[in-house]
Amino acid sequence: MSEIAAETIRMVDLATQYKRLQSPIDKAIQKVIDETSFISGPIVKEFSAHLAAHIDAKMVIPCANGTDALQIALMALDLKAGDEIITSAFTFIATAEVIVLLGLKPIFVDVNADDFNINIAAIEKAITPKTKVILPVHLFGQCSDMEAILALAKKHNLYVIEDCAQAIGANFTFSDGKSKSAGTMGNIGTTSFFPSKNLGCFGDGGALMTNDEALGKKAAQIANHGSKVRYYHDVVGINSRLDSIQAAVLNEKLKHLNDFSTRRNKAAAYYDEALKSIAELKTPQRFKKSTHVFHQYTLQVSNGKRDALKNFLDSKGIPAMVYYPLPLHKQAVFSEMKDISLPITEQLAEDVLSLPMHTELSENQLSYICTTIKEFFN
Ligand SMILES: *Cc1c(COP(=O)(O)O)cnc(C)c1O
């Protein structure tokens, strides 16, 4: 059994998912080809409308990738050079890269050890007269504490951009009982449709989402060369489009997004139950106010055993990944920040290990993965 399971275990199994959904996806792609409506075809609008309805956002503005979405969001806010953006250093580089590209200043603050998301007290401490934006990343599929973040933003008159590249479909419940989707709580949200994301296309793709129509129109204009009327350009923009074939794939996959989340949660529950008794492992904590869509299932391995466990799993044909091995403030590109101390972020970079997580994990595979992990600790 172990031989078979080992052969087929992937960190993300896009091949098996595609086989399961192949017929409608192929048809949708063929339709775009038959219509030769490769750029800005009707399917792009259709998908955007469907996604807007799914997450209950007034507007969804499609674009070329999740990094562009972040850049467009920042450009839409009319910030000026040197303005400060408070964000997490425990994230993918894209989050901070666009800040620097626009001449703005990333201010990295620490995260919570239990849910990996930005720490509220640390945000408040970092606010200065130059602060303009709080940019939480809903890491691994669970929302940051948006109620606290929105309260801080209101108190200090700041914008909030949600990076929900990993959390599309997650919901946050406020203390008044109302629930909102990731990406729709701040002024503007951004997401990525990179193939391995929870809603992934067959290439690059991304989107912004907002309930602020003026801001949404501005973002759409920026994504389209700063133009509202063709060949008339009012502001400096970029060229960032979601192409029609990607929209067609996404439009089919969106119908399954809830099911994808359910499947990921099932795998997570299996891991939780099987691994909870291992003293040297900490399974991912659920934050009461947010649902979790498990973009990643991330363990914390204590006593410096993370790399040894990863190597052991590799030797048994089980992929596991470290997201992220080097926090952003320790990256060469941010060498001027190397003396900043973010102890929790730095500890997490040493301890975290993400297990295979996708929509196609079988009980056989999960059992093999967990048995192998137990074998390591015995
Ligand atoms: C994937 C990702 C991005 C960037 O998305 P791309 O589509 O690859 O540009 C940004 N932020 C986070 C947190 C991500 O995981």
The ligand as an SDF file (V2000), in Angstrom:
LIG
                    3D

 15 15  0  0  0  0  0  0  0  0999 V2000
    0.3400   33.8270   -4.4760 C   0  0  0  0  0  0  0  0  0  0  0  0
    0.3780   35.0160   -3.6360 C   0  0  0  0  0  0  0  0  0  0  0  0
    0.5050   36.3120   -4.1670 C   0  0  0  0  0  0  0  0  0  0  0  0
    0.8210   36.5890   -5.5930 C   0  0  0  0  0  0  0  0  0  0  0  0
    0.0130   36.0360   -6.5540 O   0  0  0  0  0  0  0  0  0  0  0  0
    0.5400   35.8400   -8.0590 P   0  0  0  0  0  0  0  0  0  0  0  0
   -0.7050   35.5300   -8.8130 O   0  0  0  0  0  0  0  0  0  0  0  0
    1.5190   34.7260   -8.0460 O   0  0  0  0  0  0  0  0  0  0  0  0
    1.1560   37.1260   -8.5000 O   0  0  0  0  0  0  0  0  0  0  0  0
    0.4090   37.3820   -3.2900 C   0  0  0  0  0  0  0  0  0  0  0  0
    0.2440   37.2120   -1.9790 N   0  0  0  0  0  0  0  0  0  0  0  0
    0.1620   35.9890   -1.4250 C   0  0  0  0  0  0  0  0  0  0  0  0
   -0.0340   35.8710    0.0480 C   0  0  0  0  0  0  0  0  0  0  0  0
    0.2370   34.8510   -2.2240 C   0  0  0  0  0  0  0  0  0  0  0  0
    0.1590   33.6360   -1.6590 O   0  0  0  0  0  0  0  0  0  0  0  0
  1  2  1  0
  2  3  1  0
  2 14  2  0
  3  4  1  0
  3 10  2  0
  4  5  1  0
  5  6  1  0
  6  7  2  0
  6  8  1  0
  6  9  1  0
 10 11  1  0
 11 12  2  0
 12 13  1  0
 12 14  1  0
 14 15  1  0
M  END
$$$$
